[in-house]
Amino acid sequence: MPLLFLLLITIATGALSAHAGRDEVRHSADPMWRMEAFLGYALFVGLVLLPTAIYFYVFHGDWFLFYWIDAGRAPWAWGILAALLLLGAASLGFGLGAALCRASRDVASRRIALGALFIALAVWPLGWERLSVVGSYRQFTRDYGLTAFFVSPAFYSGLAMLIIIGIAFGLLVYRIDRQTQQST
């Protein structure tokens, strides 16, 4: 999963998590970071999305960053930046979804999430020239030793992680929705 795809998925899941906890969001006087819906989403980000980003950065770093930069130069800096971007996208998605739900604009929250998902899916065909091969920055810029995406470990691990993200997020939304309905 490339970073841009993962950031957009993170924004969408944040908005949908806030939408799932909309009853709590509307009626709670607590700050956002103390809401159960946010804490559940934070666990999802910390246990599923962040490890996914770390995996792709460590094992397919240049591909993960669209070959825009050489991850081999100052790898710790690019890794920290990617993690901070992911955490920022999570906060943005949940915060935006919570703000819209507090204003009773649930449909807008869902539309933003669906829009982010649509743009995330558009990353693949628009960036296919860069995403169709997996290798290092040096291999990509000099066009040698690249592996086709569909036979690379990035494809198989991405497929597995996408399934895990889908299942975990489905369980999260179910749990948040069920918890907020029971508490009201």
MARDRENTOR-55134 format. One record per residue: x, y, z negated of N, C-alpha, C in turn; residue number from 0. Coordinates in nm, 4 decimals, padded with zeros to 6 digits. Each point is the difference from the previous one (the first is absolute). Example, Ala and Ser with C-alpha at 12.3 -4.5 7.8 and 13.67 -1.06 7.14 Angstrom:
// MARDRENTOR-55134
R | n_X | n_Y | n_Z | ca_X | ca_Y | ca_Z | c_X | c_Y | c_Z | seq
R | 01.3190 | -00.5690 | -00.7800 | -00.0890 | 00.1190 | 00.0000 | 00.0900 | 00.1200 | 00.0000 | 0
R | -00.0350 | 00.1050 | 00.0720 | 00.0820 | 00.1190 | -00.0060 | -00.0770 | 00.1090 | -00.0730 | 1
This chain:
// MARDRENTOR-55134
R | n_X | n_Y | n_Z | ca_X | ca_Y | ca_Z | c_X | c_Y | c_Z | seq
R | 00.0829 | -00.1171 | 00.0000 | -00.0829 | 00.1171 | 00.0000 | 00.0876 | 00.1238 | 00.0000 | 0
R | -00.0134 | 00.0826 | 00.0995 | 00.0772 | 00.1237 | 00.0012 | -00.0506 | 00.0979 | -00.1063 | 1
R | 00.0844 | 00.0910 | -00.0393 | -00.0317 | 00.0926 | -00.1083 | -00.1245 | 00.0826 | 00.0308 | 2
R | -00.0115 | 00.0538 | 00.1194 | -00.1160 | 00.0834 | 00.0333 | -00.1301 | -00.0795 | -00.0129 | 3
R | -00.0024 | -00.1234 | 00.0465 | -00.1161 | -00.0873 | -00.0127 | -00.0333 | -00.0214 | -00.1475 | 4
R | 00.1006 | -00.0294 | -00.0801 | -00.0211 | -00.0264 | -00.1418 | -00.0487 | 00.1248 | -00.0744 | 5
R | 00.0501 | 00.1179 | 00.0370 | -00.0454 | 00.1241 | -00.0639 | -00.1477 | 00.0257 | 00.0294 | 6
R | -00.0406 | -00.0212 | 00.1236 | -00.1404 | 00.0213 | 00.0357 | -00.0917 | -00.1027 | -00.0659 | 7
R | 00.0462 | -00.1229 | -00.0102 | -00.0762 | -00.1034 | -00.0713 | -00.0129 | 00.0383 | -00.1477 | 8
R | 00.1043 | 00.0555 | -00.0561 | -00.0015 | 00.0415 | -00.1405 | -00.1002 | 00.1124 | -00.0227 | 9
R | -00.0043 | 00.0978 | 00.0895 | -00.0981 | 00.1082 | -00.0119 | -00.1416 | -00.0565 | 00.0088 | 10
R | -00.0228 | -00.0886 | 00.0948 | -00.1333 | -00.0588 | 00.0172 | -00.0414 | -00.0811 | -00.1223 | 11
R | 00.0897 | -00.0816 | -00.0518 | -00.0364 | -00.0810 | -00.1169 | -00.0228 | 00.0875 | -00.1226 | 12
R | 00.0730 | 00.1099 | -00.0107 | -00.0219 | 00.0928 | -00.1112 | -00.1382 | 00.0626 | 00.0052 | 13
R | -00.0383 | 00.0473 | 00.1182 | -00.1326 | 00.0615 | 00.0149 | -00.1103 | -00.1024 | -00.0245 | 14
R | 00.0180 | -00.1223 | 00.0487 | -00.1015 | -00.1037 | -00.0208 | -00.0065 | -00.0453 | -00.1460 | 15
R | 00.1120 | 00.0020 | -00.0688 | -00.0007 | -00.0342 | -00.1430 | -00.0750 | 00.1053 | -00.0799 | 16
R | 00.0223 | 00.1258 | 00.0330 | -00.0743 | 00.1069 | -00.0678 | -00.1490 | -00.0117 | 00.0314 | 17
R | -00.0305 | -00.0355 | 00.1226 | -00.1413 | -00.0180 | 00.0379 | -00.0620 | -00.1159 | -00.0766 | 18
R | 00.0751 | -00.1072 | -00.0189 | -00.0522 | -00.1140 | -00.0761 | -00.0277 | 00.0384 | -00.1447 | 19
R | 00.0792 | 00.0898 | -00.0554 | -00.0201 | 00.0453 | -00.1375 | -00.0732 | 00.1323 | -00.0087 | 20
R | -00.0810 | 00.0308 | 00.0998 | -00.0645 | 00.1310 | 00.0090 | -00.0872 | 00.0332 | -00.1203 | 21
R | -00.0637 | -00.0986 | -00.0619 | -00.0822 | 00.0288 | -00.1179 | 00.0878 | 00.0496 | -00.1144 | 22
R | 00.1123 | -00.0660 | -00.0206 | 00.0925 | 00.0434 | -00.1048 | 00.0603 | 00.1357 | 00.0343 | 23
R | 00.0357 | 00.0192 | 00.1259 | 00.0611 | 00.1255 | 00.0435 | -00.0949 | 00.1172 | -00.0239 | 24
R | -00.1271 | -00.0193 | 00.0305 | -00.0981 | 00.1084 | -00.0151 | -00.0290 | 00.0340 | -00.1453 | 25
R | -00.0053 | -00.1008 | -00.0852 | -00.0482 | 00.0223 | -00.1364 | 00.1094 | 00.0091 | -00.1050 | 26
R | 00.1228 | -00.0258 | 00.0357 | 00.1083 | 00.0015 | -00.0979 | 00.0627 | 00.1386 | -00.0102 | 27
R | 00.0255 | 00.0412 | -00.1227 | 00.0689 | 00.1271 | -00.0221 | 00.1514 | -00.0205 | -00.0103 | 28
R | 00.0420 | -00.1263 | 00.0042 | 00.1424 | -00.0308 | -00.0100 | 00.0743 | 00.0466 | 00.1245 | 29
R | 00.1289 | 00.0304 | -00.0154 | 00.0792 | 00.0298 | 00.1204 | 00.0092 | -00.1257 | 00.0873 | 30
R | 00.0314 | 00.0213 | 00.1262 | -00.0002 | -00.1094 | 00.0973 | 00.0875 | -00.1169 | -00.0448 | 31
R | 00.1172 | 00.0275 | -00.0554 | 00.0931 | -00.1064 | -00.0337 | -00.0457 | -00.0849 | -00.1185 | 32
R | -00.1074 | 00.0407 | -00.0691 | -00.0515 | -00.0807 | -00.1111 | -00.1252 | -00.0788 | 00.0358 | 33
R | -00.0471 | 00.0136 | 00.1219 | -00.1190 | -00.0746 | 00.0421 | 00.0370 | -00.1452 | 00.0273 | 34
R | -00.0917 | -00.0897 | -00.0302 | 00.0250 | -00.1420 | 00.0238 | 00.0169 | -00.0306 | 00.1481 | 35
R | -00.0744 | 00.0689 | 00.0839 | 00.0131 | -00.0215 | 00.1442 | 00.1411 | 00.0370 | 00.0463 | 36
R | 00.0525 | 00.1106 | -00.0497 | 00.1348 | 00.0400 | 00.0386 | 00.1044 | -00.0967 | -00.0554 | 37
R | -00.0190 | -00.0441 | -00.1221 | 00.0959 | -00.0944 | -00.0587 | 00.0000 | -00.1320 | 00.0759 | 38
R | -00.1173 | -00.0468 | 00.0406 | -00.0069 | -00.1211 | 00.0823 | 00.0697 | 00.0199 | 00.1333 | 39
R | -00.0223 | 00.1158 | 00.0609 | 00.0645 | 00.0286 | 00.1281 | 00.1508 | 00.0137 | -00.0186 | 40
R | 00.0428 | 00.0601 | -00.1094 | 00.1437 | 00.0135 | -00.0270 | 00.0655 | -00.1370 | -00.0138 | 41
R | -00.0688 | -00.0945 | -00.0617 | 00.0526 | -00.1367 | -00.0086 | 00.0115 | -00.0621 | 00.1390 | 42
R | -00.0992 | 00.0214 | 00.0836 | 00.0037 | -00.0495 | 00.1375 | 00.1196 | 00.0594 | 00.0752 | 43
R | 00.0193 | 00.1286 | -00.0150 | 00.1136 | 00.0652 | 00.0669 | 00.1313 | -00.0553 | -00.0532 | 44
R | 00.0112 | -00.0101 | -00.1324 | 00.1246 | -00.0453 | -00.0606 | 00.0317 | -00.1468 | 00.0216 | 45
R | -00.1036 | -00.0829 | 00.0092 | 00.0225 | -00.1443 | 00.0130 | -00.0103 | -00.0529 | 00.1427 | 46
R | -00.0616 | 00.0771 | 00.0904 | -00.0181 | -00.0495 | 00.1369 | 00.0643 | 00.0924 | 00.1032 | 47
R | -00.0418 | 00.1259 | 00.0033 | 00.0478 | 00.0894 | 00.1066 | 00.1473 | 00.0388 | -00.0151 | 48
R | 00.0414 | 00.0350 | -00.1199 | 00.1406 | 00.0391 | -00.0204 | 00.0956 | -00.1162 | 00.0266 | 49
R | -00.0271 | -00.1216 | -00.0502 | 00.0876 | -00.1121 | 00.0364 | 00.0020 | -00.0284 | 00.1500 | 50
R | -00.1122 | 00.0208 | 00.0675 | -00.0027 | -00.0184 | 00.1453 | 00.0941 | 00.0987 | 00.0672 | 51
R | -00.0070 | 00.1261 | -00.0414 | 00.0886 | 00.1017 | 00.0573 | 00.1461 | -00.0313 | -00.0311 | 52
R | 00.0268 | -00.0434 | -00.1209 | 00.1378 | -00.0323 | -00.0382 | 00.0510 | -00.1180 | 00.0825 | 53
R | -00.0829 | -00.1018 | 00.0170 | 00.0415 | -00.1147 | 00.0800 | 00.0377 | 00.0434 | 00.1412 | 54
R | -00.0887 | 00.0734 | 00.0656 | 00.0278 | 00.0387 | 00.1382 | 00.1189 | 00.0951 | 00.0090 | 55
R | 00.0173 | 00.0851 | -00.1001 | 00.1161 | 00.0891 | 00.0030 | 00.1302 | -00.0792 | -00.0158 | 56
R | 00.0008 | -00.0938 | -00.0919 | 00.1230 | -00.0755 | -00.0278 | 00.0358 | -00.0933 | 00.1153 | 57
R | -00.0982 | -00.0705 | 00.0549 | 00.0309 | -00.1012 | 00.1003 | -00.0140 | 00.0458 | 00.1452 | 58
R | -00.0770 | 00.1031 | 00.0242 | -00.0196 | 00.0501 | 00.1363 | -00.0014 | 00.1528 | -00.0029 | 59
R | 00.0939 | 00.0587 | -00.0699 | 00.0003 | 00.1434 | -00.0286 | -00.0078 | 00.0905 | 00.1210 | 60
R | 00.0798 | -00.0261 | 00.1000 | 00.0000 | 00.0874 | 00.1171 | -00.1316 | -00.0112 | 00.0766 | 61
R | -00.0518 | -00.1194 | 00.0148 | -00.1290 | -00.0210 | 00.0657 | -00.1106 | 00.0652 | -00.0825 | 62
R | 00.0048 | -00.0157 | -00.1319 | -00.0967 | 00.0580 | -00.0928 | -00.0062 | 00.1518 | 00.0166 | 63
R | 00.1138 | 00.0606 | 00.0293 | 00.0085 | 00.1454 | 00.0171 | -00.0075 | 00.0407 | 00.1470 | 64
R | -00.0513 | -00.0878 | 00.0876 | -00.0205 | 00.0264 | 00.1429 | 00.1295 | 00.0301 | 00.0747 | 65
R | 00.1114 | -00.0396 | -00.0529 | 00.1304 | 00.0287 | 00.0616 | 00.0252 | 00.1495 | 00.0138 | 66
R | -00.0709 | 00.0821 | -00.0776 | 00.0231 | 00.1435 | 00.0049 | 00.1299 | 00.0373 | -00.0695 | 67
R | 00.0340 | -00.0751 | -00.1031 | 00.1236 | 00.0250 | -00.0748 | 00.0696 | -00.1325 | -00.0256 | 68
R | 00.1265 | 00.0076 | -00.0264 | 00.0785 | -00.1185 | -00.0318 | -00.0099 | -00.0247 | -00.1503 | 69
R | -00.0735 | -00.1047 | -00.0378 | -00.0195 | -00.0303 | -00.1421 | 00.1312 | -00.0433 | -00.0669 | 70
R | 00.0994 | -00.0361 | 00.0805 | 00.1281 | -00.0399 | -00.0550 | 00.0791 | 00.1172 | -00.0581 | 71
R | -00.0327 | 00.1198 | 00.0409 | 00.0649 | 00.1197 | -00.0550 | -00.0819 | 00.0460 | -00.1200 | 72
R | 00.0607 | 00.0032 | -00.1144 | -00.0662 | 00.0366 | -00.1265 | -00.1287 | -00.0799 | -00.0205 | 73
R | 00.0110 | -00.1338 | -00.0052 | -00.1223 | -00.0823 | -00.0089 | -00.0823 | 00.0277 | -00.1248 | 74
R | 00.0623 | 00.0323 | -00.1100 | -00.0754 | 00.0265 | -00.1222 | -00.0860 | 00.1251 | 00.0167 | 75
R | 00.0504 | 00.1011 | 00.0697 | -00.0763 | 00.1239 | 00.0176 | -00.1250 | -00.0236 | 00.0844 | 76
R | 00.0137 | -00.0747 | 00.1102 | -00.1154 | -00.0264 | 00.0858 | -00.0992 | -00.0912 | -00.0706 | 77
R | 00.0490 | -00.0936 | -00.0798 | -00.0893 | -00.0876 | -00.0753 | -00.0801 | 00.0760 | -00.1037 | 78
R | 00.0661 | 00.0892 | -00.0714 | -00.0701 | 00.0810 | -00.1001 | -00.1010 | 00.0918 | 00.0678 | 79
R | 00.0393 | 00.0585 | 00.1130 | -00.0927 | 00.0870 | 00.0734 | -00.1224 | -00.0776 | 00.0480 | 80
R | 00.0198 | -00.1199 | 00.0514 | -00.1127 | -00.0824 | 00.0457 | -00.0923 | -00.0339 | -00.1173 | 81
R | 00.0568 | -00.0347 | -00.1150 | -00.0817 | -00.0324 | -00.1176 | -00.0770 | 00.1223 | -00.0478 | 82
R | 00.0636 | 00.1155 | -00.0010 | -00.0683 | 00.1225 | -00.0422 | -00.1106 | 00.0394 | 00.0977 | 83
R | 00.0249 | -00.0189 | 00.1287 | -00.1041 | 00.0274 | 00.0995 | -00.1208 | -00.0908 | -00.0204 | 84
R | 00.0264 | -00.1264 | -00.0306 | -00.1095 | -00.0943 | -00.0228 | -00.0800 | 00.0383 | -00.1244 | 85
R | 00.0694 | 00.0349 | -00.1073 | -00.0698 | 00.0407 | -00.1223 | -00.0772 | 00.1297 | 00.0211 | 86
R | 00.0566 | 00.0920 | 00.0770 | -00.0707 | 00.1235 | 00.0327 | -00.1247 | -00.0264 | 00.0834 | 87
R | 00.0107 | -00.0922 | 00.0971 | -00.1155 | -00.0348 | 00.0826 | -00.1089 | -00.0651 | -00.0855 | 88
R | 00.0390 | -00.0807 | -00.0965 | -00.0978 | -00.0629 | -00.0897 | -00.0725 | 00.1059 | -00.0823 | 89
R | 00.0744 | 00.0940 | -00.0546 | -00.0613 | 00.1081 | -00.0784 | -00.0889 | 00.0869 | 00.0867 | 90
R | 00.0464 | 00.0312 | 00.1202 | -00.0794 | 00.0813 | 00.0926 | -00.1302 | -00.0706 | 00.0362 | 91
R | 00.0071 | -00.1269 | 00.0350 | -00.1197 | -00.0737 | 00.0385 | -00.1015 | -00.0088 | -00.1123 | 92
R | 00.0471 | -00.0373 | -00.1193 | -00.0939 | -00.0119 | -00.1114 | -00.0522 | 00.1368 | -00.0411 | 93
R | 00.0874 | 00.0986 | -00.0046 | -00.0423 | 00.1352 | -00.0388 | -00.1014 | 00.0583 | 00.0964 | 94
R | 00.0232 | -00.0196 | 00.1284 | -00.0937 | 00.0489 | 00.1005 | -00.1338 | -00.0725 | -00.0107 | 95
R | 00.0052 | -00.1312 | -00.0153 | -00.1236 | -00.0772 | -00.0164 | -00.0748 | 00.0399 | -00.1262 | 96
R | 00.0728 | 00.0220 | -00.1096 | -00.0643 | 00.0396 | -00.1257 | -00.0619 | 00.1387 | 00.0113 | 97
R | 00.0696 | 00.0925 | 00.0648 | -00.0544 | 00.1352 | 00.0157 | -00.1283 | -00.0027 | 00.0826 | 98
R | -00.0009 | -00.0786 | 00.1053 | -00.1198 | -00.0091 | 00.0832 | -00.1147 | -00.0693 | -00.0735 | 99
R | 00.0314 | -00.1030 | -00.0781 | -00.1050 | -00.0697 | -00.0762 | -00.0560 | 00.0893 | -00.1102 | 100
R | 00.0854 | 00.0810 | -00.0626 | -00.0490 | 00.0936 | -00.1021 | -00.0939 | 00.1032 | 00.0612 | 101
R | 00.0245 | 00.0347 | 00.1242 | -00.0852 | 00.0967 | 00.0694 | -00.1195 | -00.0693 | 00.0668 | 102
R | -00.0224 | -00.1276 | -00.0326 | -00.1088 | -00.0815 | 00.0571 | 00.0084 | -00.0072 | 00.1523 | 103
R | 00.1207 | -00.0106 | 00.0506 | 00.0218 | -00.0136 | 00.1446 | 00.0604 | -00.1371 | 00.0273 | 104
R | -00.0730 | -00.1031 | -00.0406 | 00.0462 | -00.1377 | 00.0134 | 00.0255 | -00.0377 | 00.1454 | 105
R | -00.0856 | 00.0465 | 00.0888 | 00.0145 | -00.0332 | 00.1416 | 00.1312 | 00.0576 | 00.0534 | 106
R | 00.0343 | 00.1198 | -00.0418 | 00.1257 | 00.0619 | 00.0444 | 00.1201 | -00.0798 | -00.0506 | 107
R | -00.0088 | -00.0517 | -00.1212 | 00.1080 | -00.0816 | -00.0552 | 00.0199 | -00.1269 | 00.0828 | 108
R | -00.1091 | -00.0646 | 00.0347 | 00.0089 | -00.1205 | 00.0844 | 00.0516 | 00.0334 | 00.1395 | 109
R | -00.0436 | 00.1123 | 00.0545 | 00.0459 | 00.0391 | 00.1339 | 00.1486 | 00.0304 | 00.0019 | 110
R | 00.0491 | 00.0627 | -00.1041 | 00.1438 | 00.0266 | -00.0064 | 00.0770 | -00.1309 | -00.0075 | 111
R | -00.0493 | -00.0933 | -00.0794 | 00.0661 | -00.1300 | -00.0104 | -00.0023 | -00.0731 | 00.1342 | 112
R | -00.1126 | 00.0001 | 00.0663 | -00.0103 | -00.0661 | 00.1301 | 00.0860 | 00.0711 | 00.1046 | 113
R | 00.0070 | 00.1329 | -00.0081 | 00.0865 | 00.0751 | 00.0907 | 00.1465 | -00.0346 | -00.0213 | 114
R | 00.0405 | -00.0100 | -00.1256 | 00.1385 | -00.0380 | -00.0297 | 00.0296 | -00.1413 | 00.0488 | 115
R | -00.0951 | -00.0914 | -00.0159 | 00.0183 | -00.1358 | 00.0505 | 00.0098 | -00.0016 | 00.1524 | 116
R | -00.0826 | 00.0790 | 00.0658 | 00.0046 | 00.0075 | 00.1463 | 00.1348 | 00.0549 | 00.0473 | 117
R | 00.0473 | 00.1051 | -00.0639 | 00.1303 | 00.0573 | 00.0380 | 00.1117 | -00.0994 | -00.0295 | 118
R | -00.0129 | -00.0733 | -00.1116 | 00.1012 | -00.1021 | -00.0328 | 00.0059 | -00.1058 | 00.1090 | 119
R | -00.1148 | -00.0423 | 00.0474 | -00.0012 | -00.0982 | 00.1085 | 00.0531 | 00.0593 | 00.1298 | 120
R | -00.0179 | 00.1301 | 00.0199 | 00.0507 | 00.0665 | 00.1204 | 00.1520 | 00.0112 | -00.0005 | 121
R | 00.0611 | -00.0127 | -00.1177 | 00.1464 | 00.0054 | -00.0088 | 00.0621 | -00.1100 | 00.0861 | 122
R | -00.0626 | -00.1168 | 00.0009 | 00.0571 | -00.1137 | 00.0717 | 00.0077 | 00.0222 | 00.1510 | 123
R | -00.1097 | 00.0309 | 00.0676 | 00.0147 | 00.0192 | 00.1446 | 00.0799 | 00.1252 | 00.0361 | 124
R | -00.0131 | 00.1057 | -00.0808 | 00.0734 | 00.1227 | 00.0308 | 00.1504 | -00.0144 | -00.0239 | 125
R | 00.0368 | -00.0803 | -00.0981 | 00.1414 | -00.0195 | -00.0311 | 00.0547 | -00.1333 | 00.0472 | 126
R | -00.0724 | -00.0659 | 00.0920 | 00.0364 | -00.1349 | 00.0396 | 00.1399 | -00.0078 | 00.0612 | 127
R | 00.0435 | 00.1032 | 00.0680 | 00.1333 | -00.0031 | 00.0594 | 00.1075 | -00.0227 | -00.1073 | 128
R | -00.0194 | 00.0594 | -00.1148 | 00.0952 | -00.0161 | -00.1099 | -00.0310 | -00.1217 | -00.0860 | 129
R | -00.1268 | -00.0338 | -00.0138 | -00.0391 | -00.1098 | -00.0882 | 00.0090 | -00.1369 | 00.0656 | 130
R | 00.0121 | -00.0056 | 00.1308 | -00.0013 | -00.1282 | 00.0710 | 00.1275 | -00.0798 | -00.0166 | 131
R | 00.1047 | 00.0627 | -00.0511 | 00.1263 | -00.0698 | -00.0229 | 00.0468 | 00.0264 | -00.1423 | 132
R | 00.0675 | -00.0983 | -00.0572 | 00.0474 | 00.0102 | -00.1374 | 00.1510 | -00.0186 | -00.0006 | 133
R | 00.0664 | 00.0881 | -00.0684 | 00.1447 | -00.0059 | -00.0118 | 00.0485 | 00.1184 | -00.0813 | 134
R | 00.1268 | 00.0303 | 00.0124 | 00.0558 | 00.1136 | -00.0724 | -00.0069 | 00.1260 | 00.0861 | 135
R | 00.0273 | 00.1114 | -00.0616 | 00.0020 | 00.1270 | 00.0711 | 00.1037 | -00.0033 | 00.1123 | 136
R | 00.1141 | -00.0547 | -00.0300 | 00.1070 | -00.0095 | 00.0999 | -00.0427 | -00.0884 | 00.1180 | 137
R | -00.0627 | -00.1120 | -00.0304 | -00.0483 | -00.0878 | 00.1068 | -00.1066 | 00.0693 | 00.0847 | 138
R | -00.0878 | 00.0741 | -00.0631 | -00.1067 | 00.0670 | 00.0738 | 00.0568 | 00.1112 | 00.0892 | 139
R | 00.0894 | 00.0804 | -00.0533 | 00.0528 | 00.1113 | 00.0798 | 00.0924 | -00.0474 | 00.1110 | 140
R | 00.0613 | -00.1155 | -00.0159 | 00.0898 | -00.0515 | 00.1042 | -00.0618 | -00.1143 | 00.0795 | 141
R | -00.1233 | -00.0361 | -00.0332 | -00.0782 | -00.0996 | 00.0731 | 00.0705 | -00.1351 | 00.0140 | 142
R | 00.0345 | -00.0606 | -00.1137 | 00.0573 | -00.1351 | 00.0020 | -00.0443 | -00.0740 | -00.1254 | 143
R | -00.0106 | -00.1294 | 00.0076 | -00.0246 | -00.0866 | -00.1148 | -00.1332 | 00.0182 | -00.0692 | 144
R | -00.0982 | 00.0570 | 00.0667 | -00.1304 | 00.0217 | -00.0616 | -00.0865 | -00.1250 | 00.0119 | 145
R | -00.0878 | -00.0197 | -00.0963 | -00.0925 | -00.1127 | -00.0010 | -00.1390 | 00.0522 | 00.0318 | 146
R | -00.0733 | -00.0711 | 00.0827 | -00.1383 | 00.0383 | 00.0289 | -00.0819 | -00.0064 | -00.1286 | 147
R | -00.0895 | 00.0943 | -00.0182 | -00.0760 | 00.0114 | -00.1244 | -00.0769 | -00.1273 | -00.0335 | 148
R | -00.0679 | -00.0600 | 00.0969 | -00.0872 | -00.1138 | -00.0283 | 00.0741 | -00.1282 | -00.0359 | 149
R | 00.1304 | -00.0040 | 00.0170 | 00.0774 | -00.1176 | -00.0419 | 00.0967 | 00.0347 | -00.1130 | 150
R | -00.0134 | 00.1192 | -00.0550 | 00.0914 | 00.0448 | -00.1052 | -00.0588 | -00.0264 | -00.1381 | 151
R | 00.0841 | -00.0031 | -00.1014 | -00.0506 | -00.0131 | -00.1370 | -00.0899 | 00.1174 | -00.0413 | 152
R | 00.0185 | 00.1169 | 00.0626 | -00.0840 | 00.1153 | -00.0324 | -00.1462 | -00.0281 | 00.0342 | 153
R | -00.0255 | -00.0717 | 00.1080 | -00.1382 | -00.0329 | 00.0378 | -00.0631 | -00.0944 | -00.1011 | 154
R | 00.0690 | -00.1088 | -00.0314 | -00.0572 | -00.1008 | -00.0898 | -00.0154 | 00.0531 | -00.1423 | 155
R | 00.0980 | 00.0726 | -00.0484 | -00.0122 | 00.0563 | -00.1346 | -00.1049 | 00.1112 | -00.0021 | 156
R | -00.0091 | 00.0771 | 00.1083 | -00.1019 | 00.1042 | 00.0069 | -00.1398 | -00.0574 | 00.0020 | 157
R | -00.0179 | -00.1078 | 00.0730 | -00.1307 | -00.0660 | 00.0047 | -00.0375 | -00.0535 | -00.1381 | 158
R | 00.0942 | -00.0636 | -00.0663 | -00.0260 | -00.0527 | -00.1343 | -00.0321 | 00.1133 | -00.0980 | 159
R | 00.0760 | 00.1075 | 00.0076 | -00.0243 | 00.1110 | -00.0926 | -00.1291 | 00.0736 | 00.0317 | 160
R | -00.0377 | 00.0063 | 00.1253 | -00.1265 | 00.0624 | 00.0368 | -00.1178 | -00.0807 | -00.0561 | 161
R | 00.0116 | -00.1307 | 00.0034 | -00.1036 | -00.0862 | -00.0585 | -00.0056 | 00.0205 | -00.1514 | 162
R | 00.1154 | 00.0053 | -00.0635 | 00.0052 | 00.0219 | -00.1454 | -00.0587 | 00.1360 | -00.0360 | 163
R | 00.0351 | 00.1030 | 00.0764 | -00.0534 | 00.1342 | -00.0259 | -00.1521 | -00.0013 | 00.0150 | 164
R | -00.0504 | -00.0634 | 00.1045 | -00.1440 | -00.0053 | 00.0220 | -00.0741 | -00.0705 | -00.1122 | 165
R | 00.0503 | -00.1142 | -00.0411 | -00.0644 | -00.0749 | -00.1080 | 00.0079 | 00.0768 | -00.1317 | 166
R | 00.1191 | 00.0512 | -00.0320 | 00.0181 | 00.0732 | -00.1259 | -00.0867 | 00.1255 | -00.0027 | 167
R | -00.0076 | 00.0702 | 00.1126 | -00.0821 | 00.1208 | 00.0027 | -00.1485 | -00.0337 | -00.0099 | 168
R | -00.0426 | -00.1062 | 00.0651 | -00.1388 | -00.0429 | -00.0121 | -00.0359 | -00.0317 | -00.1443 | 169
R | 00.0869 | -00.0708 | -00.0689 | -00.0235 | -00.0312 | -00.1413 | 00.0010 | 00.1257 | -00.0857 | 170
R | 00.0890 | 00.0937 | 00.0316 | 00.0078 | 00.1251 | -00.0750 | -00.1293 | 00.0803 | 00.0135 | 171
R | -00.0464 | 00.0170 | 00.1226 | -00.1220 | 00.0776 | 00.0220 | -00.1192 | -00.0685 | -00.0671 | 172
R | -00.0077 | -00.1313 | 00.0101 | -00.1073 | -00.0737 | -00.0658 | 00.0048 | 00.0227 | -00.1513 | 173
R | 00.1177 | -00.0090 | -00.0563 | 00.0153 | 00.0150 | -00.1453 | -00.0301 | 00.1431 | -00.0457 | 174
R | 00.0486 | 00.0982 | 00.0733 | -00.0272 | 00.1394 | -00.0364 | -00.1493 | 00.0283 | 00.0087 | 175
R | -00.0613 | -00.0417 | 00.1089 | -00.1442 | 00.0237 | 00.0177 | -00.0805 | -00.0687 | -00.1081 | 176
R | 00.0344 | -00.1212 | -00.0308 | -00.0718 | -00.0761 | -00.1039 | 00.0201 | 00.0631 | -00.1379 | 177
R | 00.1225 | 00.0421 | -00.0303 | 00.0304 | 00.0610 | -00.1294 | -00.0726 | 00.1323 | -00.0183 | 178
R | -00.0016 | 00.0814 | 00.1038 | -00.0654 | 00.1303 | -00.0135 | -00.1525 | -00.0143 | -00.0088 | 179
R | -00.0561 | -00.1024 | 00.0651 | -00.1443 | -00.0216 | -00.0116 | -00.0378 | -00.0496 | -00.1385 | 180
R | 00.0877 | -00.0801 | -00.0612 | -00.0281 | -00.0515 | -00.1342 | 00.0134 | 00.1081 | -00.1054 | 181
R | 00.0894 | 00.0961 | 00.0207 | 00.0250 | 00.1019 | -00.1014 | -00.1028 | 00.1123 | 00.0035 | 182
R | -00.0784 | 00.0110 | 00.1071 | -00.0993 | 00.1079 | 00.0065 | -00.1372 | -00.0457 | -00.0408 | 183
